Amino acid sequence: MYAYHAKRDDTGRIKVSVPLRGSALLEEPIFNKGTAFTPEERHTFGLDGLLPRHVSTIEQQLKRTYENVQRNETPLGKFITLAALHDRNEHLFYRLLLEHIEEFLPIVYTPTVGDACCSYSHIFRKPRGLWITPRDRGRIAEVLRNATFDDVRLIVVTDNERILGLGDQGAGGMGIPIGKLALYTLGAGIHPTQTLPISLDVGTDNKALLDDELYLGWRHPRIRGEPYESLVDEFVTAVKTVFPRALLQWEDFKKANAFLLLDRYLDQILSFNDDIQGTASVALAGVMAGARVTGIPLSEQRVVIVGGGAAGIGIARQLRDAMRRGGRDGDDLASAIAVLDSRGMLIDPASQSEPHKAEFAWPRALASGSGLDADGANSLASVIAALKPHVLLGTTGQPNIFTEDIVRSMAAAVEQPVILPFSNPTSKAEARPADLIRWTDGRALVATGSPFDPVEHEGKTHRIGQANNVFVFPGVGLGALVAEARQVTDAMFTVAAEALAGQVEDEDLEAFALYPRLQKLRPITARIAEAVVREARDSGLGQDIADAEVEQAVAAAMWHPDYPVLEPA
């Protein structure tokens, strides 16, 4: 573990002290410039003869690298090539992503990262991040000190059990923390040396992985209960000891553990769960944007959420709180949101075995009064027919469950239905946008969790906005770090949603898109971070940064991938 020292000289240039030389320098991706090393740097750092003679500009390197990526015919092939670049030259990797963000974001993250996780043990090239297993019990802090850099501010950790909509991927789930942190750096400018991906490899119940001779993870059934919880507890304690200034993001935990860990450690370590809170925030922003088109205030809408997992319940919580702030309460508020799980609509709180579902189970009398069967398993079709919702949202991971009959029933009662099949990757979407638009005669406002091509319908082009969490979590994380927040709260995700919805321009809505284009990611992230800094200050959880200074504080914290001047340490 060593420190990364950067300073700005009188001319504004960034200078970095480097403790490496020769071939060792070429192996460290945060310092390596490849063919862009200047003649002076080549001489100083013992690189003469180790590189071709020509000194390339970063623009020439970008052209060459882009051509190399494009030689791959498959998304997974492009993923592997980009991952190799990430492991070789981080400045060039992030510069390439910034200049081709809409093209490459679906490659480095959803949907292609899902394929990479499934194939992880077969495409493995070079380790990145840390793996912690039950065999490390009692010495997790020692393992954390093996990280390359000592000033870690942002950790994304997964136990690999609910990777996207693909389930238990064992050690292959490491692709998710790596990808998420790449998006933090891309969107929020968190310096790569301040990020650390971690896999809590607590085994796997995926028999195909355990039977695969090339599987790289801990070959053991997944541990649960007290052994699992005590390991996570030691991990959290170790993070606070080794990286006391770090923000911890829980990622892709199965719903029961997701809620358990979020609630247990809320007051112990600066942390949040993107699957619960980030997804909820980006969903709220999309519904807010849709309300600008339909003219129906959020506080007056009816929402049906299909999926009672971490994402679905997180979205329900965020929507309920927003509606409550809009003046809705009592039974009127309770009846505004209906949640369905695999057994049908949640009814009767007392009958729910999972606490996070009980809070959205309708009282039996309310269900009966709304035309629902209080004793039966109400299907999605019967719920749509009875409630006539304005918004239909899916987080099930079950493809094509928004059928033509269901969608036509919804559209018969609502002039402009908002339909949000959020499950990813693309193969898991609850419906395809082209079908939704056709079944509603072009009236539906559609956004998805994974990227889809625009849809042509009766001479109009519908741009399908992607409800990508990357619009929210980098700004929340950056804002929390700039504010030196003591806690990440739901209110911070609410102001993030409001800021994101505010970045949806009229031209986006005219194209039927409920989210802005990804090419605006950095300015959107900055606006969200600023909102979070103010919320942290106003709630007494962050630094007292004056309004006039917030924008500059956020901008100063955002790293841009320009090659620095290197100096010997």
C-alpha atoms as one frame of an Amber mdcrd trajectory, in Angstrom:
protein
   0.000   0.000   0.000   1.344   3.418  -0.884   0.210   7.013  -1.110  -0.733
   8.943  -4.241   0.727  12.464  -4.055  -0.494  15.119  -6.518  -0.037  18.883
  -6.461  -0.738  21.798  -8.773   2.177  24.090  -9.715   2.088  27.831 -10.407
   1.146  27.255 -14.058  -1.847  25.074 -13.133  -0.247  21.787 -14.177  -0.843
  18.695 -12.040   2.372  17.054 -10.836   2.422  13.571  -9.342   5.203  11.935
  -7.323   5.898   8.423  -8.614   7.663   5.745  -6.519   8.220   3.423  -9.502
  10.489   3.284 -12.551  11.207   1.130 -15.559   8.929  -1.762 -16.383   7.311
  -1.515 -12.910   6.053   1.947 -13.863   4.538   0.605 -17.080   2.644  -2.005
 -15.032   0.881   0.518 -12.755  -2.203   1.793 -14.644  -2.672   5.055 -12.728
   0.880   6.191 -13.608   1.357   4.538 -17.007   1.091   6.845 -20.045   2.194
   4.259 -22.598   3.532   5.906 -25.734   2.614   9.349 -24.332   5.584   9.447
 -21.935   7.676  12.475 -22.883  11.382  12.099 -23.760  12.251  13.698 -20.419
  10.040  11.263 -18.487  11.456   8.310 -20.402  14.982   9.288 -19.392  14.097
  10.143 -15.782  12.166   6.955 -15.107  14.383   4.472 -16.942  11.980   3.925
 -19.834  14.436   4.493 -22.697  14.220   1.544 -25.058  11.117   0.110 -23.371
   8.712   1.980 -25.671   8.519   2.717 -29.404  10.357   5.935 -30.293   7.335
   8.054 -31.254   5.746  10.165 -28.492   1.970  10.029 -28.990  -0.548  12.643
 -28.018  -3.514  11.408 -25.987  -5.693  12.154 -29.026  -3.605   9.749 -31.112
  -3.834   7.139 -28.379  -7.609   7.567 -28.240  -7.914   7.025 -31.984  -5.753
   3.909 -31.853  -7.559   2.510 -28.820 -11.020   3.184 -30.233 -10.037   1.293
 -33.394  -8.858  -1.638 -31.261 -12.141  -1.802 -29.372 -14.152  -1.644 -32.589
 -12.321  -4.666 -33.983 -14.360  -6.801 -31.608 -17.615  -8.070 -33.076 -19.355
  -8.854 -29.783 -20.160  -6.698 -26.733 -18.306  -9.160 -24.469 -15.244  -8.902
 -26.698 -15.383  -5.118 -26.379 -15.772  -5.483 -22.619 -12.612  -7.585 -22.410
 -10.648  -5.094 -24.528 -11.810  -2.164 -22.400 -11.031  -4.062 -19.196  -7.506
  -4.663 -20.479  -7.162  -0.933 -21.138  -8.474  -0.213 -17.628  -5.745  -2.470
 -16.243  -3.083  -0.862 -18.404  -3.739   2.898 -18.533  -6.469   4.444 -16.386
  -6.194   7.976 -17.776  -6.695   6.697 -21.317  -9.508   4.343 -20.230 -11.559
   7.094 -18.611 -10.836   9.595 -21.361 -12.095   7.084 -23.930 -15.278   6.479
 -21.920 -15.918  10.209 -21.523 -15.648  10.791 -25.255 -17.864   7.802 -26.163
 -20.068   7.583 -23.093 -23.348   6.574 -24.739 -21.602   3.932 -26.834 -19.455
   2.344 -24.133 -21.499   2.671 -20.942 -23.640  -0.364 -21.948 -20.359  -2.235
 -22.480 -18.600  -1.472 -19.189 -21.842  -1.811 -17.235 -25.355  -3.050 -17.979
 -26.157  -5.070 -19.932 -22.751  -6.441 -20.980 -21.301  -6.563 -17.463 -23.886
  -9.261 -16.730 -22.394 -11.497 -19.405 -18.944 -10.740 -18.023 -19.984 -11.788
 -14.506 -21.418 -15.051 -15.816 -18.179 -15.747 -17.702 -15.837 -14.278 -15.081
 -13.760 -17.363 -14.333 -13.310 -18.013 -18.051 -12.312 -14.496 -19.140 -10.214
 -13.604 -16.078  -7.043 -11.717 -16.989  -5.810  -9.606 -14.079  -7.070  -9.148
 -10.504  -8.560  -5.833  -9.418  -9.870  -5.075  -5.939  -9.974  -7.373  -2.908
 -11.681 -10.690  -2.170 -12.604 -11.497   1.427 -13.697 -15.021   2.376 -14.637
 -16.737   5.656 -11.051 -17.992   5.798 -10.001 -14.368   6.412 -12.044 -14.184
   9.608 -10.047 -12.482  12.366  -7.691 -10.715   9.938  -9.922  -8.760   7.565
  -8.213  -5.481   8.503  -4.908  -7.064   7.456  -6.429  -8.015   4.091  -7.721
  -4.450   3.587  -4.203  -3.129   4.125  -3.146  -5.074   1.033  -5.010  -2.534
  -1.127  -2.723  -0.703  -3.526  -3.429   2.827  -2.255  -3.916   4.075   1.281
  -6.440   6.914   0.906  -9.553   4.966  -0.080 -12.684   7.126   0.082 -15.180
   4.967  -1.785 -15.793   1.222  -1.487 -18.369  -0.774  -3.422 -18.908  -4.205
  -1.889 -21.064  -7.155  -2.939 -21.665 -10.647  -1.609 -22.503 -11.703  -5.189
 -25.896 -13.223  -4.434 -28.174 -11.048  -6.579 -26.100  -9.896  -9.523 -28.414
  -7.759 -11.681 -31.279 -10.083 -12.599 -28.927 -13.044 -12.924 -28.831 -14.296
  -9.343 -25.898 -15.893  -7.523 -22.702 -15.479  -9.535 -20.194 -16.282  -6.810
 -16.782 -14.736  -7.332 -17.911 -13.519 -10.742 -19.946 -10.844  -9.018 -16.729
  -8.830  -8.654 -17.482  -7.382 -12.077 -20.232  -5.290 -10.501 -18.149  -3.363
  -7.912 -15.438  -2.833 -10.524 -18.006  -1.512 -12.996 -19.814   0.654 -10.434
 -16.573   2.307  -9.328 -15.622   2.940 -12.947 -18.921   4.804 -13.255 -18.143
   6.786 -10.091 -14.897   7.917 -11.665 -16.520   8.519 -15.043 -19.503  10.469
 -13.730 -18.306  12.037 -10.487 -14.591  12.250 -11.061 -13.738  10.264  -7.929
 -10.017   9.631  -8.353  -9.296   5.969  -9.191  -6.764   5.679  -6.357  -9.545
   6.524  -3.891 -11.805   3.664  -4.987 -11.757   0.020  -3.931 -13.993  -2.832
  -5.217 -14.535  -5.657  -2.750 -16.156  -9.068  -3.052 -17.355 -10.769   0.112
 -16.931 -14.257  -1.333 -19.012 -16.205   1.179 -19.536 -19.175  -1.131 -22.139
 -19.863  -3.765 -25.238 -21.997  -4.170 -24.829 -21.925  -7.944 -24.115 -25.594
  -8.678 -22.894 -24.843 -12.202 -20.133 -22.685 -10.742 -19.165 -25.232  -8.082
 -18.943 -27.910 -10.785 -16.802 -25.735 -13.092 -13.127 -26.699 -12.806 -12.153
 -23.142 -13.787 -14.264 -21.464 -11.092 -12.083 -18.985  -9.186 -14.153 -18.449
  -6.048 -14.304 -20.070  -2.625 -15.747 -23.541  -3.354 -18.275 -23.810  -0.582
 -22.054 -23.511  -0.188 -23.037 -19.939   0.664 -22.833 -19.273   4.408 -25.834
 -17.705   6.103 -27.125 -16.667   9.511 -24.717 -15.835  12.331 -21.524 -16.888
  10.473 -22.450 -14.535   7.621 -23.518 -11.653   9.851 -20.452 -11.827  12.088
 -18.175 -11.813   9.028 -19.891  -8.698   7.675 -19.654  -7.101  11.111 -15.907
  -7.680  11.221 -15.646  -6.311   7.696 -17.434  -3.068   8.600 -15.264  -2.640
  11.698 -12.153  -3.213   9.602 -13.207  -0.631   7.013 -13.736   1.959   9.741
 -10.269   1.167  11.110  -8.266   1.031   7.876 -10.210   3.548   5.749 -11.986
   5.826   8.273 -12.972   8.428   5.658 -14.540   5.945   3.227 -18.120   5.786
   1.990 -19.360   2.191   1.726 -21.886   1.251  -0.960 -23.710  -2.066  -0.556
 -24.297  -3.599  -3.984 -26.345  -6.539  -5.285 -27.201  -8.194  -1.976 -30.337
 -10.351  -1.906 -33.294  -8.444  -0.497 -33.315  -9.809   3.065 -29.625  -9.083
   3.570 -29.891  -5.818   1.664 -32.419  -4.382   4.123 -30.724  -5.988   7.121
 -27.304  -4.501   6.394 -28.622  -1.111   5.322 -30.575  -0.669   8.550 -27.965
  -2.252  10.849 -25.037  -0.093   9.742 -26.861   3.146   8.931 -25.549   4.825
  12.086 -22.232   2.962  12.235 -20.601   3.822   8.917 -21.233   6.233   6.066
 -23.093   3.921   3.705 -26.055   3.321   1.415 -27.548   0.657  -0.815 -27.819
   1.663  -4.447 -30.254  -1.145  -5.315 -32.704   0.169  -2.716 -32.060   3.903
  -2.512 -30.376   4.713  -5.815 -32.932   2.804  -7.871 -35.720   4.481  -5.909
 -34.301   7.917  -6.576 -33.907   7.422 -10.316 -37.423   5.948 -10.483 -38.870
   8.930  -8.621 -37.129  11.265 -11.065 -38.705   9.441 -14.024 -42.189   9.625
 -12.506 -41.654  13.330 -11.780 -40.629  13.905 -15.394 -43.664  11.959 -16.599
 -45.923  14.190 -14.496 -44.664  17.177 -16.474 -46.033  15.535 -19.628 -49.319
  14.170 -18.294 -50.099  17.215 -16.174 -51.113  14.967 -13.247 -49.236  15.929
 -10.053 -47.273  13.149  -8.410 -49.378  13.473  -5.256 -52.491  12.553  -7.269
 -51.139   9.545  -9.125 -51.720   5.824  -8.614 -48.714   3.531  -8.989 -48.471
  -0.250  -9.360 -45.065  -1.785  -8.661 -44.464  -5.376  -9.719 -41.619  -6.822
  -7.674 -41.403  -6.959  -3.889 -37.618  -7.157  -3.628 -35.127  -4.532  -2.529
 -35.583  -2.375  -5.624 -39.381  -2.496  -5.652 -39.795  -1.716  -1.963 -37.127
   0.984  -2.143 -39.024   2.664  -4.980 -42.293   2.375  -3.071 -40.728   4.065
  -0.032 -39.338   6.932  -2.079 -42.618   7.497  -3.937 -44.642   7.347  -0.719
 -42.453   9.928   0.965 -42.673  12.238  -2.057 -46.467  11.895  -2.131 -46.656
  12.567   1.607 -44.696  15.772   1.118 -47.249  16.658  -1.548 -50.022  16.484
   1.052 -51.332  12.944   0.646 -51.938  10.915   3.813 -54.047   8.245   5.495
 -55.881   5.684   3.374 -55.517   7.983   0.382 -51.736   7.642   0.640 -51.902
   3.900   1.334 -54.038   3.331  -1.757 -51.712   5.334  -3.993 -49.142   2.524
  -4.254 -49.823  -1.169  -4.820 -46.948  -3.652  -4.677 -47.093  -7.174  -6.100
 -44.695 -10.016  -5.424 -44.645 -13.520  -6.896 -47.868 -14.400  -5.024 -49.853
 -11.351  -6.077 -50.668  -8.005  -4.518 -49.526  -7.415  -0.934 -52.637  -7.377
   1.288 -52.970  -7.641   5.080 -49.777  -6.482   6.853 -50.137  -9.124   9.552
 -49.851 -11.934   7.022 -46.530 -10.729   5.589 -43.498 -12.679   6.789 -41.041
 -10.059   5.544 -41.145  -6.719   7.414 -40.139  -4.643   4.418 -43.203  -5.935
   2.537 -45.617  -5.482   5.440 -45.370  -1.698   5.292 -46.876  -1.758   1.775
 -49.519  -4.406   2.333 -52.979  -2.860   2.076 -55.418  -3.335   4.953 -58.055
  -5.879   4.003 -60.874  -3.341   4.222 -59.067  -0.938   1.912 -58.502  -3.727
  -0.629 -62.161  -4.793  -0.545 -63.330  -1.219  -0.905 -61.158  -0.823  -3.991
 -62.660  -3.822  -5.779 -59.900  -6.271  -4.908 -60.225  -9.713  -3.356 -58.956
  -9.324   0.213 -58.709 -13.094   0.610 -57.281 -14.076  -2.761 -54.085 -13.655
  -4.736 -54.868 -10.670  -6.918 -53.078 -10.959 -10.242 -51.477  -8.065 -12.065
 -54.367  -8.049 -14.551 -56.978  -7.785 -11.781 -55.015  -5.057  -9.986 -54.705
  -2.994 -13.171 -58.420  -3.390 -13.871 -59.423  -2.372 -10.345 -56.980   0.480
  -9.645 -56.502   2.007 -13.121 -52.960   3.193 -12.313 -51.142   6.065 -13.977
 -47.760   4.328 -13.534 -46.786   0.659 -13.985 -43.272  -0.224 -12.881 -41.439
  -3.552 -12.935 -38.434  -4.786 -10.931 -39.061  -8.517 -11.221 -36.312  -9.820
 -13.475 -39.099 -11.730 -15.256 -39.221 -10.968 -18.987 -42.453 -10.170 -20.814
 -44.806 -10.172 -17.818 -46.297  -6.852 -18.964 -48.523  -8.543 -21.536 -50.548
  -6.959 -24.302 -53.852  -7.493 -22.468 -52.539  -5.887 -19.284 -51.072  -2.899
 -21.104 -54.174  -2.340 -23.218 -56.299  -2.490 -20.052 -54.142   0.189 -18.450
 -54.195   2.379 -21.555 -57.987   2.154 -21.768 -58.286   3.967 -18.438 -55.346
   6.412 -18.606 -54.635   8.807 -21.447 -50.830   8.687 -21.156 -49.723   5.682
 -19.103 -46.175   5.745 -17.734 -44.720   2.245 -18.097 -41.321   1.468 -16.639
 -39.897  -2.047 -17.209 -36.807  -1.515 -15.064 -35.349  -5.016 -14.834 -31.954
  -5.567 -16.376 -30.077  -6.779 -18.267 -32.072  -6.263 -21.452 -33.136  -9.903
 -21.627 -34.944  -9.553 -18.277 -37.082  -6.513 -19.165 -40.779  -6.908 -18.299
 -41.701  -5.768 -21.832 -40.054  -4.360 -24.917 -40.593  -0.659 -25.574 -41.690
  -1.170 -29.175 -44.534  -3.424 -28.000 -45.609  -1.031 -25.250 -45.783   1.873
 -27.662 -47.659  -0.155 -30.261 -50.171  -1.569 -27.750 -50.968   1.952 -26.488
 -51.203   3.529 -29.961 -48.113   5.620 -29.235 -49.478   7.134 -26.019 -47.286
   5.393 -23.441 -44.308   7.134 -21.872 -41.699   4.396 -21.594 -38.369   4.216
 -19.802 -36.303   1.094 -19.168 -33.548  -0.141 -16.889 -31.309  -1.249 -19.761
 -30.607   0.570 -23.020 -33.026   0.122 -25.947 -32.962   1.605 -29.433 -35.423
   4.396 -30.331 -38.854   3.269 -31.520 -40.525   4.597 -34.668 -44.312   4.781
 -34.469 -46.608   6.520 -36.939 -43.944   8.942 -38.098 -42.696   9.834 -34.615
 -39.455   8.759 -32.941 -39.725   7.720 -29.311 -36.344   7.935 -27.595 -36.331
   5.364 -24.792 -34.860   7.009 -21.725 -32.775   4.703 -19.576 -33.515   4.774
 -15.846 -29.863   4.168 -15.155 -28.722   4.454 -11.549 -25.564   6.089 -12.879
 -27.599   9.283 -13.055 -27.920   9.274  -9.246 -25.378   7.305  -7.220 -22.208
   9.122  -8.405 -23.714  12.480  -7.432 -24.931  11.223  -4.063 -21.539   9.674
  -3.312 -19.616  12.753  -4.445 -21.905  15.063  -2.498 -21.563  12.985   0.662
 -17.758  13.026   0.376 -17.523  16.753  -0.348 -19.891  17.483   2.552 -17.955
  15.071   4.797 -21.407  13.785   5.699 -21.873  11.621   8.764 -24.783   9.735
   7.209 -26.432   9.222   3.835 -30.173   9.806   4.256 -33.294   9.177   2.198
 -33.687  12.948   1.969 -30.418  13.097   0.044 -31.851  10.699  -2.512 -35.007
  12.785  -2.703 -33.086  15.959  -3.560 -31.062  13.872  -6.018 -34.299  12.811
  -7.756 -35.514  16.392  -7.885 -32.197  17.541  -9.347 -32.236  14.769 -11.960
 -35.830  15.498 -12.958 -34.839  19.135 -13.318 -32.165  18.132 -15.831 -34.788
  16.556 -18.145 -35.223  19.262 -20.754 -38.248  20.059 -22.878 -36.533  18.573
 -25.927 -36.170  15.286 -24.031 -39.881  15.220 -23.199 -40.778  16.139 -26.776
 -38.894  12.986 -27.808 -40.975  11.020 -25.239 -37.854  10.494 -23.083 -38.167
  10.675 -19.289 -34.424  10.879 -18.709 -31.667  13.030 -20.207 -28.940  11.707
 -22.449 -25.979   9.990 -20.838 -23.602  12.413 -22.528 -24.739  14.968 -19.912
 -23.670  12.685 -17.071 -20.929  14.871 -15.593 -22.944  18.105 -15.357 -25.940
  16.151 -14.030 -23.723  14.540 -11.401 -22.400  17.936 -10.365 -25.932  19.333
  -9.891 -26.939  16.319  -7.810 -23.781  16.517  -5.691 -24.455  20.195  -5.025
 -28.002  19.374  -3.892 -26.680  16.653  -1.586 -24.061  18.962  -0.072 -26.775
  21.501   0.739 -29.074  18.833   2.174 -26.272  17.445   4.353 -25.526  20.948
   5.634 -29.157  21.874   6.243 -29.850  18.621   8.096 -26.838  19.088  10.360
 -25.036  16.072   8.928 -22.315  17.804   6.906 -19.948  20.722   6.691 -21.301
  24.267   6.834 -20.483  25.181   3.226 -22.018  28.453   2.060 -24.321  28.314
  -0.971 -21.921  30.504  -2.957 -19.102  28.009  -2.342 -20.926  24.721  -2.985
 -20.513  24.672  -6.766 -16.764  25.329  -6.571 -16.293  22.745  -3.819 -17.936
  20.082  -5.977 -16.062  21.096  -9.129 -12.731  21.008  -7.287 -13.393  17.417
  -6.195 -14.008  16.097  -9.737 -10.916  14.570 -11.329 -10.497  14.813 -15.093
  -8.372  12.207 -16.905  -5.581  14.411 -18.252  -2.039  13.093 -18.032  -0.148
  14.754 -15.153   3.530  15.646 -15.109   5.398  12.838 -13.352   8.203  13.408
 -10.856  10.332  10.852  -8.986   9.125  10.332  -5.428
